[in-house]
Amino acid sequence: MTDSFDVIIIGAGPGGYVCALRAAQLGLKVACVEKRATLGGTCLNIGCIPSKALLQSSENYTAAIHDFADHGVEVGDVRLDLERMMARKGEVVTANVKGVEFLFRKNKVTWLKGAGRIAAAGRVEVDGTPYETKSIVIATGSESMPLPGIDVDEKQVVTSTGGLELDRVPGHLAVIGGGYIGLELGSVWRRLGAEVTVIEFLDRLVPSMDAEIARAFERVLGKQGIKFRLGTKVTAARRGNDGVTLTVEPAKGGEAEEITADVVLLAIGRRAWTDGLGLAEAGVETDERGRVRTDGHYATNVAGIYAIGDVIAGPMLAHKAEEEGIALAEILAGQAGHVNYGAIPGVVYTWPEVASVGRTEDELKAAGVAYSVGKFPFTANARARAMGDTDGFVKILADKATDRVLGAHIIGPDAGTLIAELVTAMEFGASAEDVARTCHAHPSLNEAVKEAALAVEGRAIHI
Ligand SMILES: Cc1cc2nc3c(=O)[nH]c(=O)nc-3n(C[C@H](O)[C@H](O)[C@H](O)COP(=O)(O)OP(=O)(O)OC[C@H]3O[C@@H](n4cnc5c(N)ncnc54)[C@H](O)[C@@H]3O)c2cc1C
């Protein structure tokens, strides 16, 4: 007899596994199909988690070389043990993926191991074995975007997957793409001693970021030794015995030149991953970028088939996928799941970190919204000075008429944690004054958030 479920989720990344856990909490009989040997998807295996492990380790290394002495801590010769650093990264990943396996067992979610294919609404095959289900959730995520003329071998020309696995520090790493993945991994290898050149088609970094923050970000990464070739496109890569030669030319057209590097990291973005899913046969519509098309409740055009996470439209972020997983599980259980897309934070985990939520100044201008700006620099924050981390500032954008917080942008120490306060404020429809009148502990980095909120009305205290 064919096994049957209330819901079968294909893909166990943060979208799929969180959807599975929430649906099980709500009493549904759930299976999750995953073809990778471990659960957790891109995020836990080859994305968020290993990259953050290497960012932390490389940060510790560079702090020991450059910053400890200033604090009066003498450490003598600092040496890099890359093998140990990579082994630790592996341990962090293992602890996380095993954690998801434990949660599946605890919540009685069945892991169907293998590749899932939609045979029809209500029927999923896993490596040929059929299963029946009331609902199907596509949560198959994304993969690195290829670039014509650039062949990836994951040794000399790598995607982020190979970029997290290099067995030696390259003399020169060329990063194609100035988005968050390229800048995070570029930072890792720069800190470990590589010369790093970031080649970006646009004339700025991270296009979704507030332009003023992006300029400050470029300056601060430049001070760390990362070189930028903005407004530049890569047209070819030639692999040789001792490196890769890239042909580049100005994005607007012009004379071509060559850049040689030991390793090239291709990080120009990611695209929805639907290979072998049987979408066309099942009649599931995709959009012009290959993403599964869904309505506001994650339903595809085929009754009983839903999709969430990187495989649908929206920012390709783990927490966005998780929120969608929870909302959909609740909808499937008859509740009113919902995601507020106006308050999804985005963080770049370099040092300093960059974090944002809501609208940028350019977006507000384009929408014709009148706004006020409040800014506060970390040079005037006592805790940042005590830490020795004074690069950056907090910027809050509030509606000119109502004072409601419309966007917040931070470059600075622990910006990724600081932004949570402003995400909460936006979720509650707070005004800048609400944040400004909230008591913040002293001395804390969060005081810079309070001061920026005060600055919206020109009444910051410490500047
Ligand atoms: C280097 C890097 C760093 C990142 N850092 C961050 C970060 O710091 N913060 C952040 O928010 N986001 C980060 N991301 C993005 C984040 O990883 C994704 O947004 C997130 O993983 C998307 O979750 P998902 O569940 O939609 O898909 P995924 O995590 O991609 O999971 C999909 C799963 O589906 C499986 N699958 C696919 N097809 C099938 C099939 N037919 N049958 C069975 N299984 C299948 C895949 O094997 C995969 O395990 C990073 C990504 C990368 C590459």
The ligand as a MOL file (V3000), in Angstrom:
LIG
                    3D

  0  0  0     0  0            999 V3000
M  V30 BEGIN CTAB
M  V30 COUNTS 53 58 0 0 0
M  V30 BEGIN ATOM
M  V30 1 C 27.3610 31.2590 0.6780 0
M  V30 2 C 25.9650 31.6210 1.0730 0
M  V30 3 C 25.7520 32.3580 2.2150 0
M  V30 4 C 24.4600 32.6910 2.5990 0
M  V30 5 N 24.3060 33.4130 3.7360 0
M  V30 6 C 23.0580 33.7630 4.1210 0
M  V30 7 C 22.8590 34.4830 5.3230 0
M  V30 8 O 23.8100 34.8080 6.0310 0
M  V30 9 N 21.5930 34.7900 5.6840 0
M  V30 10 C 20.5220 34.4380 4.9160 0
M  V30 11 O 19.3880 34.7530 5.2870 0
M  V30 12 N 20.6720 33.7480 3.7770 0
M  V30 13 C 21.9130 33.4000 3.3660 0
M  V30 14 N 22.0840 32.6650 2.2300 0
M  V30 15 C 20.8750 32.3110 1.4480 0
M  V30 16 C 20.1640 31.1170 2.0710 0
M  V30 17 O 21.0430 30.0300 2.1120 0
M  V30 18 C 18.9170 30.7740 1.2590 0
M  V30 19 O 18.1030 31.9170 1.1480 0
M  V30 20 C 18.1230 29.6630 1.9320 0
M  V30 21 O 18.9090 28.5040 2.0790 0
M  V30 22 C 16.8730 29.3330 1.1190 0
M  V30 23 O 16.1730 28.3160 1.7480 0
M  V30 24 P 15.2310 27.3130 0.9580 0
M  V30 25 O 14.6470 26.4190 1.9880 0
M  V30 26 O 14.3380 28.0550 0.0600 0
M  V30 27 O 16.2030 26.4840 -0.0080 0
M  V30 28 P 17.5690 25.7020 0.2240 0
M  V30 29 O 18.2170 26.0370 1.4900 0
M  V30 30 O 18.3500 25.8930 -1.0330 0
M  V30 31 O 17.1140 24.1900 0.3580 0
M  V30 32 C 16.5430 23.4820 -0.6860 0
M  V30 33 C 16.8070 22.0010 -0.4890 0
M  V30 34 O 16.0280 21.2900 -1.4300 0
M  V30 35 C 16.7520 20.1470 -1.8490 0
M  V30 36 N 16.1950 19.7200 -3.1240 0
M  V30 37 C 16.1640 20.4180 -4.3060 0
M  V30 38 N 15.5180 19.6990 -5.2480 0
M  V30 39 C 15.1300 18.5370 -4.6470 0
M  V30 40 C 14.4160 17.4030 -5.0970 0
M  V30 41 N 13.9390 17.3240 -6.3370 0
M  V30 42 N 14.2190 16.3960 -4.2170 0
M  V30 43 C 14.6950 16.4730 -2.9410 0
M  V30 44 N 15.3620 17.5220 -2.4700 0
M  V30 45 C 15.5760 18.5470 -3.3040 0
M  V30 46 C 18.1780 20.6620 -1.9520 0
M  V30 47 O 19.0860 19.5790 -1.8660 0
M  V30 48 C 18.2570 21.5930 -0.7460 0
M  V30 49 O 18.7650 20.9100 0.3790 0
M  V30 50 C 23.3560 32.2800 1.8200 0
M  V30 51 C 23.5620 31.5090 0.6740 0
M  V30 52 C 24.8420 31.1870 0.2990 0
M  V30 53 C 25.0460 30.3490 -0.9330 0
M  V30 END ATOM
M  V30 BEGIN BOND
M  V30 1 1 1 2
M  V30 2 1 2 3
M  V30 3 2 2 52
M  V30 4 2 3 4
M  V30 5 1 4 5
M  V30 6 1 4 50
M  V30 7 2 5 6
M  V30 8 1 6 7
M  V30 9 1 6 13
M  V30 10 2 7 8
M  V30 11 1 7 9
M  V30 12 1 9 10
M  V30 13 2 10 11
M  V30 14 1 10 12
M  V30 15 2 12 13
M  V30 16 1 13 14
M  V30 17 1 14 15
M  V30 18 1 14 50
M  V30 19 1 15 16
M  V30 20 1 16 17
M  V30 21 1 16 18
M  V30 22 1 18 19
M  V30 23 1 18 20
M  V30 24 1 20 21
M  V30 25 1 20 22
M  V30 26 1 22 23
M  V30 27 1 23 24
M  V30 28 2 24 25
M  V30 29 1 24 26
M  V30 30 1 24 27
M  V30 31 1 27 28
M  V30 32 2 28 29
M  V30 33 1 28 30
M  V30 34 1 28 31
M  V30 35 1 31 32
M  V30 36 1 32 33
M  V30 37 1 33 34
M  V30 38 1 33 48
M  V30 39 1 34 35
M  V30 40 1 35 36
M  V30 41 1 35 46
M  V30 42 1 36 37
M  V30 43 1 36 45
M  V30 44 2 37 38
M  V30 45 1 38 39
M  V30 46 1 39 40
M  V30 47 2 39 45
M  V30 48 1 40 41
M  V30 49 2 40 42
M  V30 50 1 42 43
M  V30 51 2 43 44
M  V30 52 1 44 45
M  V30 53 1 46 47
M  V30 54 1 46 48
M  V30 55 1 48 49
M  V30 56 2 50 51
M  V30 57 1 51 52
M  V30 58 1 52 53
M  V30 END BOND
M  V30 END CTAB
M  END
